[in-house]
């Protein structure tokens, strides 16, 4: 069994190599590809730890960074060649000033690599909105590289009993969903619809919604996504390719009235998201999925907002607290493995499959497997 599978670290001493394997973006832009290359192992700064990652999740945000279709700088302009922000592994070296981590501790890297720690958002536990935040895989080297540095103060501790295959995706997909669920103010017993809920982010929302006492419904397509969604706790799965009137089916699945909450995890569903509220008064649509810049506008007739008391809100990635909460859910057995595990050589094609929308749940790359 690999270290990623059982969380073992093999003791408190590691021989750190000079180079390591990494999935490097080539031809950044619409025709990008990922190549497995040897790259230098970085040296941790005085306040950093050096992590040897056992596993990294592949997230659609990685694809957007490599395509550069969001309104953000290019990875290459930030000196970054590896995407990825769902890393789980072990500390193999600590910086001179680091006293609260030791070699052998298990740690994870999230979408935010670091925050300022001294703004009103950081003080209020909204570090996910820190305007000084550094994004992993965009402005800091991402988790497609096996050895990466991470600020000691913003590295997440992975508890015992949680495999790296589960912990990796928790760093982004589960913590993002945890934050969106809290932001939505959904109450136990209420219906919550996940458009795109068979993908890596949405399926974590399904699990968390079930654990929190909500009633999850998924709209997506394909037998694999149907099977996964129902296994993970969805009460209903509505295949939008096989259903003539998806909004009506959602309404039927949600007590014959409509969803209390819609959390959009696939941006193609924004055009239908408001309709999933149906006749529900006081419904909420949560924007999580980020489309290419300028592609989509979300809204409706103001009369609809007024008479339905409709809310549309946005929710970004999870905070440090959200990540810790999700790791605790996993430790309690309430967040299960939602990924297919593949070796490093499969990374280039796996990223393209993700781009094409062919993945149910998550793909996790095990750096210890070829």
C-alpha positions, 0 to 999 in steps of 0.5 A, a space after each residue: 500500500 502506498 503512503 498516499 493510501 495509508 497516510 504513513 510517512 516512514 519515519 521522521 527522516 527524509 532524503 530530499 532529492 535535488 530534482 522531482 517530478 512535476 506536471 508542467 504546463 506547456 504552450 500555456 493558453 487554449 492549446 495547452 498541454 501538461 508534460 511530466 518533467 524533472 524540476 528542481 526541488 525548492 528550498 523552504 524559506 525561513 517561515 516555510 515548510 517543504 512538503 513531499 506530496 503523495 497526492 494531488 487532486 485535479 480541479 477544473 480551476 487548474 484548467 482555467 489557469 492553464 488556459 488563461 481564460 479568467 481575468 487573472 495574470 498568466 501563470 508564466 507571468 508569475 514564474 509558475 509552471 505547475 498548476 494544482 491546489 489540492 495537495 496532501 503529503 508530509 513535511 520533509 524540511 522546515 524553515 529556520 523560524 518554524 517551531 510548530 511543524 516538524 519533519 514527518 507531520 502530515 500537511 496539505 496545500 489549498 487554493 490559497 497558498 498564503 494570506 496577509 493575516 492582518 486585514 479585516 477579512 483575515 481578522 474576521 475569519 474570511 481569509 478566503 477574501 484576503 486581497 493580499 492572498 497568493 493563489 496556489 498554481 497561479 502565483 505560487 508553484 502548484 501541487 502538480 509538483 511533488 516537492 513544494 514549499 508552503 507557509 507554515 502558518 497557512 499549511 493545513 494539518 491532516 489528522 490521522 485516519 484520513 488518507 491523502 486520497 481523501 485529504 487532497 480533494 478536501 483542500 479545495 473541493 470539500 472546503 469550497 463546498 463547506 463554505 458555500 453551504 454555510 454562506 447559503 444559510 440552508 437549514 436542516 431538512 431543506 432541499 439543496 440542488 447541485 447543478 453539475 453535482 456529479 463532478 469533483 466539487 459538487 459531489 463533495 457538496 452532496 456528501 456535506 449536505 447529507 452530513 449536515 441534514 440537508 436534502 441534496 438533489 443533483 442535476 448532471 449527466 451520465 451513468 457514472 455521475 448518477 451512480 456516484 451521486 446516489 452513492 454519496 447521498 443524493 436523494 435524486 439524480 436528474 439527467 439533463 440530457 434525458 429529461 425534457 423539462 429539468 426545472 419541472 423535475 427539480 421541482 417535483 424532487 424538491 417537495 413539489 415546490 422547488 429548491 430552497 438552495 441551488 449551489 452552481 458547481 458547473 457554470 453551464 447551469 447558470 442559465 437554468 439555476 434560478 428556474 430550479 427555485 421553482 415556486 419556493 419563496 425565499 430561495 437562494 442561488 449560490 454562484 461557485 463555478 467560475 466561467 471564462 471571463 465575460 461569458 455569462 451574466 446571472 440575473 432575472 427580472 427584479 419583480 421576480 426577486 421581489 415577489 419570490 424574496 430571491 437571493 443570489 450570492 457568491 461564495 469563494 474557496 474555503 477558509 482555513 477553518 472550513 478545511 479543518 472542519 472538512 478534515 474532521 468530517 472525514 476523520 469521523 467517516 462522513 466524507 468518503 473517497 470520491 476520486 479515481 486514483 491514477 499514477 503520475 504518467 496518467 496526469 497529462 491525459 487526465 487533465 485533458 479528460 477533465 477539460 472535456 468534462 469526462 470525469 465523475 468525481 475527482 481524479 487524484 494523481 499519486 506521485 508514488 505510482 508510475 
